[in-house]
Amino acid sequence: MNKTSLFLLSGVLFLLGCGGGVEKKSGSSNENVKQGKIKLAYVTNGVAEFWNIAKAGALKAGKELGVQVEVIMPNAEGGRAANQNAEMEKLIANKFQGIAVSPCDPGNQTSILNQVGENSQFITHDSDAPESNRKLYIGMSNYDAGFMVADLVKRSCPDGGKVIVFIGSVDQLNGRLRRQGVIDGLLGREPDESRIDAIDGELSDPNSKYTVLATYIDNFDEALKTSLPEQALAKYDNVDCMVGLFEYNPPKIFAALKSANLLGKVKVVGFDENLETLQQIRDGNCTGTVVQNPFMYGYQSIQVLNRLVNGDQTDLNESKYLDVPAKIIDKENVDEFEKELKDNIAAGK
């Protein structure tokens, strides 16, 4: 690059650095952004403790790399997808070079997601948008993780039983696949990620000892998160196991069971690493939880984006997938896991 080009590039970067920043829902890794610093964004699909863990990973990577990192958490009020779309438009307008997104509703967001990809290095994390022009998905197989949840249910109720599922959304690909994996695992079906069971109604199979009585979807509504487990217990007096598939679901289940004097009597299987869920595992009121690694979602997203912005495409593979495997946490490993979790969160501060 000649001196004239370098001078022009420096001027552009200076103007970008002095432009208005994006609205920060949860903070940036750098309060004093230097001129010319690479700007990367990590966009979640909502607000939850799960995302605070991912934020810690993203910020840690940003500190190590010396890049600006904005973590955006769209609120549910007014529509998560609409709020997420508005945030992505701001990031495009503010010339962010790399953007990682967990799409709220990928089927209806392809247009805006493709705009992100046309204007920046674009990857997805946690929940994919395979029809978009994203370069890479960082996460796990949510369908396989659903089978892991089913295995925990079978461990909880080896003789079979009636199961109720709670989840935040099935519009998100991760939610749909996760729920389907649980159902297929419990009903003893051959794996098929394209299968989509109806939300309403009971699901069973003559060759299975398990019945899914109902699926309750809260759509991230704060009141419904609390009331739906209570409604389920009022409607069904024969439930053997309650399954919470998003990070905040198990604690709401525990609260409902405690209020009904059923804590420890109805089995619970969780998902993700809410600290209350971990404590209930320790106390014997939850069989176990299937955890992702949100810290690494955040950390790897920023690392990969930084490499892509710098022209390094070594992360890109034919599958366009970077696997961060899920694992089961139960009484045997909960203490070790919680210590690691707290260490990771502290590392991002």
TIVEX-337473 format. One record per residue (C-alpha): x, y, z; residue in one letter. Coordinates in steps of 0.25 Angstrom, whole numbers, plus 5000, padded with zeros to 4 digits. Example, Ala and Ser with C-alpha at 12.3 -4.5 7.8 and 13.67 -1.06 7.14 Angstrom:
BEGIN
504949825031A
505549965029S
This chain:
BEGIN
500050005000M
500650144996N
500750265005K
499450334999T
498650205001S
499150195016L
498750345018F
497350325012L
497150205020L
497550265033S
496650385030G
495450285028V
495750215041L
495850345049F
494550385044L
493950255048L
494550255062G
493950395064C
492550355059G
491450325068G
491550195075G
490350085076V
489450085087E
490049995098K
489049905105K
490149835113S
491449905111G
492749905104S
494149855106S
494749985104N
494250115110E
495350205103N
495350155088V
496550185081K
496550245067Q
496650135056G
496350025066K
495549905060I
494049905064K
493349775066L
491949745071A
491349625079Y
489849625078V
489049535086T
487549495084N
487149555098G
487449585112V
487849465121A
488949425131E
489349325120F
489749455112W
490449515123N
491349395123I
491549405108A
491849555109K
492949525119A
493649435108G
493449545097A
494049655106L
495249565110K
495549535096A
495449685092G
496349725103K
497349615099E
497349665084L
497249815087G
495949835079V
494649905082Q
493549805086V
492049845087E
491149745094V
489649775089I
488549705097M
487149745090P
486049755100N
484749675098A
483849795100E
483249835086G
483749705080G
485149645081R
485349625066A
484949765063A
485849825074N
487049735069Q
486749775054N
486849925059A
488149895066E
488749825054M
488449945045E
489150035055K
490349945055L
490349955039I
490250105040A
491350115050N
492350035041K
492549915050F
493549825043Q
493149695049G
491749655055I
491349525062A
489849505063V
488949405070S
487649425061P
486349435068C
485549395056D
486449355045P
485349315036G
484849455036N
486149525037Q
486949475025T
486849615018S
487449695030I
488449585033L
488949585018N
489149735019Q
490049715031V
490849615023G
490949705011E
491449815020N
492349745030S
492949605034Q
491749535039F
491649405047I
490549345055T
490649285069H
489749205079D
488549205069S
488849195054D
488249255041A
488749155031P
487949225019E
488749355021S
490049395016N
490749375029R
492149315028K
492149225040L
491249175052Y
491949165065I
491149075075G
490648935077M
489648835071S
488348875079N
487648755073Y
488748665079D
488648745092A
487148715093G
487548565093F
488448585104M
487248655112V
486448535109A
487548445114D
487448525127L
485948505128V
486048355126K
487048355137R
486048435146S
484948345142C
485448205138P
484048145138D
483548245129G
482648365132G
481848495128K
482748605124V
482448755122I
483448845114V
483648995116F
484349085106I
484549225102G
484349215087S
484249115076V
484449235066D
485849225068Q
486549105061L
487249065074N
485949065082G
485248985071R
486348885070L
486548865085R
485148835087R
485048735076Q
486248665081G
485648645094V
484348595088I
485048505078D
485948445089G
484748425099L
483948355089L
485048265083G
485048315069R
486148315059E
486848445058P
486248545048D
486548695050E
485548735039S
484348675048R
483448785055I
482448735064D
481248815067A
481248905079I
479848875084D
479448745089G
480048625096E
481148545089L
481348395091S
481748265084D
481348125087P
482748075088N
483148185098S
482948195113K
482948345112Y
481848445109T
482048595106V
480848655112L
481048795107A
482048895103T
481949035109Y
482549155102I
482749285109D
483349365097N
484249435107F
483049505114D
483449525129E
482049495134A
481849375126L
483249315131K
482749315145T
481249285142S
481349165132L
481949065142P
480949105152E
479849085141Q
480448945137A
480348895152L
478948945153A
478548875141K
479348745142Y
479348665155D
480048545148N
481348615144V
482648535147D
483648625141C
483748775137M
484848815127V
485348955125G
486048975112L
486549125113F
487449175124E
486349245132Y
485349135131N
485849035142P
485849145153P
484349185150K
484049035151I
484749015164F
483949135170A
482549085165A
482948945171L
483349005184K
482049085185S
481248955182A
482048885192N
482548785181L
484048825181L
484748695181G
483548615178K
483448655163V
484648625156K
485348745148V
486348745137V
486948875133G
487748945122F
488949045123D
489649085135E
488849175144N
489449175158L
488149145164E
487949015155T
489348975159L
489048995174Q
487748915172Q
488548805166I
489448805178R
488248805187D
487648685180G
486448755174N
486948755160C
487548625153T
488448705144G
488548815133T
489148815119V
490048925118V
490649005106Q
491849085107N
491349235106P
492749285111F
493349215099M
492249265089Y
492649405093G
494149385093Y
494249305080Q
493249395073S
494149515075I
495449435072Q
494849385059V
494349525055L
495649595058N
496349485049R
495349505038L
495449655038V
496949645037N
496849555025G
497149415032D
496049315027Q
496649195034T
495349175043D
494549155030L
494249015027N
493348935017E
492248915028S
492349065032K
492249015047Y
493149035059L
492648935069D
492648965084V
492148835090P
491048825101A
491148745113K
490348695125I
490548745139I
490048665150D
490448645165K
491748575161E
492348705154N
491448825158V
492448875168D
493648875159E
492748935147F
492249045156E
493649085160K
494149085145E
492849165142L
493149275153K
494649285148D
494249305134N
493249415138I
494249485146A
495249475135A
494349565126G
494249675136K
